[in-house]
Amino acid sequence: MVNLQEKNVLITGAGTGMGQGCAVAFAKAGCQVAIAGRRLEKLTETAELCRPATVHQHAVDISDRNATQALVEWATEKLGRIDILVHSAGVNIKKRSMLEMDPAEWDKVLAINATGTYNLLWSVLPQMRDRGEGLIVNISSVAGKRASDLGGIAYCASKFAATGLGTAVGLEESQRGIRVTNVYPGEVDTPLLEQRPQPVSEERRAQMLKQEDIAQVVLSIAALPARAHIPEIVIKPVTQAYS
């Protein structure tokens, strides 16, 4: 297994949910960690959870390509290099059907979940190519493998796009020593549930995965030697159907 104490990690979507869980896990593993998200106050909360480790924070809108490039430059300056990118930023909306959704909401979801993913990969890959190594973990969703009413049309479309992007980039960059892993979580008890069209019961929340479950999967992927590549992995609650 790789000594993670020697690794530098940039984590997006780290203010809440799965990104926050990953930030805490990597910080506790001894990595040098930089975190990014839309709201600086949420990033500060994550940084507090990571203590006594020092975690660098940067607010960013990943749908903005220039801002994303600036994020990667900032993280590289703070860390020295980016060995691992964990991309967990994403959004969904309450009006999810073709009938109800405003086209502007479609644009927003695709800009963040699909184009935002592209922006991050485009910005971080050059330095990984220069070193001939690097790991990108793209935390997607089972909605990027199985379309459903639950996720909604924009979210599913954006996650299918991220699936194709991660897989294709992984194939393209593998000869340069760069590994890309798509992680597809099922239902996870995170603040994103607040965007569900209907409130989620406490009983259902209790059956869902927790953010630390996803973090443990991502940490395990990062601890593999450079010769080992996991292209994709699905993790879901026992009670959630997958068909």
C-alpha positions as CSV (number, residue, x, y, z in Angstrom):
1,M,0.0,0.0,0.0
2,V,1.1,3.6,-0.7
3,N,2.2,5.8,2.1
4,L,-0.4,8.5,1.9
5,Q,1.5,10.8,4.2
6,E,3.6,11.7,1.2
7,K,0.6,12.7,-0.9
8,N,-0.9,16.1,-1.7
9,V,-4.6,16.1,-2.3
10,L,-7.1,18.6,-3.8
11,I,-10.7,18.0,-2.9
12,T,-13.7,19.8,-4.5
13,G,-17.2,20.0,-3.1
14,A,-15.5,19.7,0.4
15,G,-17.8,22.1,2.3
16,T,-20.4,19.4,3.0
17,G,-21.3,15.8,2.3
18,M,-19.0,13.3,0.6
19,G,-16.3,15.9,-0.2
20,Q,-16.2,16.8,3.5
21,G,-15.9,13.2,4.5
22,C,-13.0,12.7,2.1
23,A,-11.3,15.8,3.4
24,V,-11.4,14.5,7.0
25,A,-10.3,11.1,5.9
26,F,-7.3,12.3,3.9
27,A,-6.2,14.8,6.6
28,K,-6.3,12.1,9.2
29,A,-4.3,9.8,7.0
30,G,-1.5,12.4,7.1
31,C,-1.9,13.9,3.6
32,Q,-1.4,17.5,2.7
33,V,-4.9,18.7,1.8
34,A,-6.4,21.6,0.0
35,I,-10.2,21.9,-0.2
36,A,-12.5,23.9,-2.5
37,G,-16.2,24.6,-2.7
38,R,-18.7,27.4,-3.4
39,R,-19.1,28.6,0.2
40,L,-16.1,29.6,2.3
41,E,-18.0,29.4,5.6
42,K,-18.7,25.7,4.9
43,L,-15.0,25.0,4.0
44,T,-14.0,26.6,7.3
45,E,-16.3,24.1,9.1
46,T,-14.6,21.2,7.2
47,A,-11.2,22.6,8.1
48,E,-12.2,22.6,11.8
49,L,-13.2,18.9,11.5
50,C,-9.7,18.1,10.1
51,R,-7.8,19.5,13.1
52,P,-5.1,19.2,14.2
53,A,-4.1,18.9,10.5
54,T,-3.9,22.2,8.6
55,V,-6.2,22.3,5.6
56,H,-6.0,25.1,2.9
57,Q,-9.3,26.5,1.7
58,H,-10.4,28.2,-1.5
59,A,-13.9,29.2,-2.7
60,V,-14.6,28.4,-6.3
61,D,-17.3,28.1,-8.9
62,I,-16.1,25.1,-11.0
63,S,-18.5,26.0,-13.9
64,D,-16.1,29.0,-14.5
65,R,-13.1,27.7,-16.4
66,N,-10.8,30.6,-15.4
67,A,-11.8,30.2,-11.8
68,T,-11.1,26.5,-11.9
69,Q,-7.7,27.1,-13.5
70,A,-6.9,29.6,-10.7
71,L,-8.0,27.0,-8.1
72,V,-5.5,24.5,-9.5
73,E,-2.7,27.1,-9.6
74,W,-3.5,28.1,-6.0
75,A,-3.5,24.5,-4.8
76,T,-0.3,23.7,-6.6
77,E,1.4,26.7,-4.9
78,K,0.1,25.7,-1.5
79,L,0.9,22.0,-1.8
80,G,3.8,22.0,-4.1
81,R,2.0,19.6,-6.5
82,I,-1.3,17.8,-6.8
83,D,-0.9,14.1,-6.6
84,I,-4.6,13.3,-6.1
85,L,-7.7,15.1,-7.3
86,V,-10.9,14.1,-5.6
87,H,-13.8,15.7,-7.4
88,S,-17.0,15.7,-5.4
89,A,-18.7,19.0,-6.3
90,G,-22.2,18.7,-7.7
91,V,-25.7,20.0,-7.6
92,N,-29.3,19.0,-8.1
93,I,-32.6,20.8,-8.2
94,K,-36.1,20.2,-6.9
95,K,-38.0,20.5,-10.1
96,R,-36.5,17.5,-11.9
97,S,-39.0,16.4,-14.6
98,M,-39.0,17.5,-18.3
99,L,-42.5,18.9,-17.6
100,E,-41.6,21.2,-14.7
101,M,-37.9,22.1,-15.2
102,D,-37.0,25.5,-16.4
103,P,-34.3,25.4,-19.2
104,A,-32.1,27.7,-17.0
105,E,-32.0,25.0,-14.4
106,W,-30.9,22.4,-17.0
107,D,-28.1,24.8,-17.9
108,K,-27.0,25.2,-14.3
109,V,-26.9,21.5,-13.5
110,L,-25.0,20.6,-16.7
111,A,-22.6,23.6,-16.2
112,I,-21.5,22.4,-12.8
113,N,-21.8,18.6,-12.9
114,A,-20.6,18.0,-16.5
115,T,-18.6,21.1,-17.7
116,G,-17.2,21.7,-14.1
117,T,-15.8,18.2,-14.2
118,Y,-14.2,18.8,-17.6
119,N,-12.8,22.1,-16.3
120,L,-11.1,20.4,-13.3
121,L,-9.6,17.7,-15.4
122,W,-8.4,20.1,-18.1
123,S,-6.7,22.2,-15.4
124,V,-5.0,19.5,-13.4
125,L,-3.9,17.1,-16.1
126,P,-0.9,19.0,-17.4
127,Q,1.2,18.8,-14.2
128,M,0.3,15.1,-13.9
129,R,1.5,14.5,-17.4
130,D,4.7,16.3,-16.7
131,R,5.4,13.9,-13.8
132,G,4.1,10.8,-15.5
133,E,1.7,10.0,-12.6
134,G,-1.4,11.1,-10.8
135,L,-4.8,9.9,-9.6
136,I,-8.2,11.5,-10.3
137,V,-11.2,10.2,-8.3
138,N,-14.4,11.4,-9.9
139,I,-17.3,11.0,-7.4
140,S,-20.3,10.7,-9.6
141,S,-23.6,8.8,-8.8
142,V,-25.5,5.7,-9.7
143,A,-27.6,8.2,-11.7
144,G,-24.6,8.2,-14.1
145,K,-25.1,4.4,-14.6
146,R,-28.8,4.0,-14.3
147,A,-31.2,6.8,-15.3
148,S,-34.1,7.3,-12.9
149,D,-37.0,9.5,-12.0
150,L,-35.4,10.0,-8.6
151,G,-32.3,11.8,-10.0
152,G,-34.2,13.7,-12.6
153,I,-33.4,14.4,-16.2
154,A,-30.7,17.1,-15.8
155,Y,-28.9,15.3,-13.0
156,C,-28.9,11.9,-14.8
157,A,-27.7,13.5,-18.1
158,S,-25.0,15.4,-16.3
159,K,-23.8,12.3,-14.4
160,F,-23.8,10.2,-17.6
161,A,-21.7,12.9,-19.2
162,A,-19.3,12.8,-16.2
163,T,-19.2,9.0,-16.5
164,G,-18.2,9.1,-20.2
165,L,-15.7,11.9,-19.6
166,G,-14.0,10.0,-16.7
167,T,-13.8,6.8,-18.6
168,A,-12.6,8.3,-21.9
169,V,-10.0,10.5,-20.1
170,G,-8.8,7.4,-18.1
171,L,-8.3,5.5,-21.3
172,E,-6.5,8.4,-23.0
173,E,-4.2,9.2,-20.0
174,S,-3.4,5.7,-18.9
175,Q,-0.3,5.5,-21.1
176,R,1.0,8.6,-19.3
177,G,0.8,6.9,-15.9
178,I,-2.4,8.8,-14.9
179,R,-5.3,6.9,-13.3
180,V,-9.0,8.0,-13.4
181,T,-11.6,6.3,-11.2
182,N,-15.3,6.9,-11.4
183,V,-17.1,6.3,-8.1
184,Y,-20.8,5.8,-8.3
185,P,-22.5,6.1,-4.9
186,G,-26.1,5.2,-4.3
187,E,-28.2,7.0,-1.8
188,V,-26.0,8.9,0.7
189,D,-27.3,10.9,3.7
190,T,-25.9,14.3,2.8
191,P,-27.3,17.9,2.6
192,L,-28.0,17.3,-1.1
193,L,-31.1,15.4,0.1
194,E,-32.6,18.8,0.9
195,Q,-33.0,19.3,-2.9
196,R,-35.3,16.3,-3.2
197,P,-38.8,17.1,-4.4
198,Q,-40.2,15.4,-1.4
199,P,-38.8,15.4,2.2
200,V,-36.8,12.3,3.1
201,S,-38.0,10.4,6.2
202,E,-35.6,9.7,9.1
203,E,-36.2,5.9,8.5
204,R,-35.0,6.2,4.9
205,R,-32.0,8.3,5.9
206,A,-31.0,5.7,8.5
207,Q,-30.8,3.1,5.7
208,M,-28.6,5.2,3.5
209,L,-24.8,5.3,3.2
210,K,-22.9,7.9,5.2
211,Q,-20.3,10.3,3.9
212,E,-17.6,8.4,5.8
213,D,-18.5,5.2,3.8
214,I,-17.7,7.0,0.5
215,A,-14.5,8.5,2.1
216,Q,-13.3,5.0,3.0
217,V,-13.7,3.8,-0.5
218,V,-11.8,6.8,-2.0
219,L,-9.0,6.5,0.6
220,S,-8.6,2.8,-0.3
221,I,-8.3,3.6,-4.0
222,A,-5.7,6.3,-3.2
223,A,-3.7,3.8,-1.1
224,L,-3.2,1.4,-4.1
225,P,0.1,1.3,-5.8
226,A,0.5,3.1,-9.1
227,R,0.4,-0.1,-11.1
228,A,-3.2,-0.8,-9.9
229,H,-6.2,1.0,-11.5
230,I,-9.8,0.8,-10.6
231,P,-11.7,2.3,-13.5
232,E,-15.0,2.4,-11.7
233,I,-16.8,1.2,-8.6
234,V,-20.4,1.2,-7.4
235,I,-21.3,1.5,-3.7
236,K,-24.9,1.6,-2.5
237,P,-27.0,0.8,0.5
238,V,-27.9,-2.8,1.0
239,T,-31.6,-1.9,0.7
240,Q,-31.3,0.1,-2.6
241,A,-32.1,-1.7,-5.8
242,Y,-29.5,-1.7,-8.6
243,S,-30.9,-3.0,-11.9
